[in-house]
Amino acid sequence: MVEKKAKAEKSPGQAAPTPQKPAVETSGGNESNLLAAAGYIIGIIAIIMYLVKKEDKFLRFHSMQSILLWVGTFVIAIVLWIISAIISMIPAIGVIGCVFGLLATVIWLIALVAALYCAYKAFNGKRYELPYLGPMARKYE
């Protein structure tokens, strides 16, 4: 049986399989995947992992992307809510203030959907880059 196996390995005409590069960069392990996904859902995890896990580029990338996503969303939503509050006090155009408040809420919902999608990708070991935020996060991994 051992001789047949040795002959099969040395059979002429068969080339050794060439290793293929994965199309998408993946993570180093399940712990990194779980922590990267959790960072999108619970922001403090992203901050802690970014500061603590300096050698894990996969985790640092997803942590920074999560931080950029949530801080950016927070700033935009606060600005829109302030504009909404100011405009709502003006009697003639107060209704327009409601539009700004609604827009802030829609932006939060879009960020939530993006965070859930990124968490799913990170949990599966994929390095998914959000438009605009992904390239910025890459600089800080």
C-alpha positions in Angstrom: 0.0 0.0 0.0 2.8 2.4 0.8 4.5 1.5 -2.5 1.4 2.4 -4.4 1.1 5.7 -2.7 4.8 6.5 -3.4 4.3 5.5 -7.1 1.2 7.7 -7.3 3.2 10.7 -6.0 5.9 10.2 -8.5 3.8 9.5 -11.6 5.0 11.4 -14.6 2.8 14.0 -16.3 1.3 15.3 -13.2 2.4 18.7 -12.1 2.3 19.8 -8.5 -0.7 22.0 -7.8 0.2 25.6 -7.7 -0.9 27.5 -4.6 -3.5 30.1 -5.3 -3.7 33.5 -3.6 -7.1 34.3 -2.1 -9.0 37.0 -3.9 -9.7 38.8 -0.6 -7.3 39.2 2.3 -8.6 37.1 5.2 -7.9 37.1 8.9 -5.6 35.1 11.0 -8.1 33.4 13.3 -11.5 33.0 14.8 -10.7 35.2 17.8 -9.8 38.1 15.5 -12.9 37.6 13.4 -15.1 37.7 16.5 -13.5 40.7 18.0 -13.5 42.6 14.7 -17.3 41.9 14.3 -18.0 42.8 17.9 -16.2 46.1 17.4 -18.8 47.2 14.8 -21.6 46.4 17.2 -20.0 47.7 20.5 -17.8 50.6 19.8 -15.7 50.4 23.0 -14.5 47.0 21.8 -13.2 48.6 18.6 -11.3 51.3 20.6 -9.8 48.8 23.0 -8.8 46.3 20.3 -7.2 49.1 18.3 -5.1 50.2 21.2 -4.2 46.7 22.5 -3.8 44.4 19.5 -1.0 46.2 17.6 0.3 43.1 15.8 -3.1 42.0 14.3 -3.5 44.0 11.1 -6.9 42.5 10.3 -8.3 43.4 13.7 -6.7 46.9 13.7 -8.2 47.6 10.2 -11.7 46.7 11.2 -11.4 48.5 14.6 -10.3 51.7 12.9 -13.0 51.4 10.2 -15.6 50.9 13.0 -14.3 53.9 14.9 -14.3 56.1 11.8 -17.9 54.9 10.9 -19.4 55.6 14.3 -17.5 58.9 15.1 -18.4 60.2 11.6 -22.0 59.2 12.0 -22.2 60.8 15.5 -20.7 64.1 14.3 -23.0 64.3 11.2 -26.1 63.4 13.2 -25.4 65.9 16.0 -24.9 68.7 13.5 -28.2 67.8 11.7 -30.1 67.6 15.1 -28.7 71.0 16.1 -29.8 72.5 12.7 -33.2 70.8 13.2 -33.6 72.3 16.7 -32.7 75.8 15.5 -34.9 75.7 12.4 -37.8 74.2 14.3 -38.0 77.3 16.5 -38.6 79.6 13.5 -42.4 79.6 13.0 -42.5 80.2 9.2 -40.1 77.3 8.4 -40.3 75.1 11.4 -41.5 72.1 9.4 -38.1 72.1 7.5 -36.5 71.5 10.9 -38.3 68.2 11.1 -36.7 67.2 7.8 -33.2 67.7 9.2 -34.2 65.6 12.3 -35.5 62.9 10.0 -32.4 63.0 7.9 -30.2 62.5 11.0 -32.2 59.4 11.9 -31.9 58.0 8.4 -28.1 58.5 8.6 -28.0 56.6 11.9 -30.0 53.7 10.3 -27.7 53.6 7.2 -24.7 53.5 9.6 -26.3 50.7 11.5 -26.9 48.6 8.3 -23.3 49.3 7.2 -22.0 48.3 10.6 -24.0 45.0 10.6 -22.8 44.2 7.1 -19.1 44.9 8.1 -19.6 42.8 11.2 -20.8 39.9 9.1 -17.9 40.3 6.7 -15.4 40.5 9.5 -16.8 37.5 11.3 -16.4 35.5 8.1 -12.7 36.6 7.9 -13.1 39.1 5.0 -11.5 42.5 4.9 -14.4 44.6 3.5 -13.7 48.3 2.9 -16.4 50.8 3.2 -16.2 53.6 0.6 -14.1 56.6 1.8 -13.6 55.0 5.3 -11.8 51.9 4.2 -8.8 53.7 2.6 -8.5 55.9 5.7 -8.6 52.9 8.0 -5.9 51.2 5.9 -3.6 54.1 6.7 -3.9 53.5 10.5 -3.7 49.7 10.7 
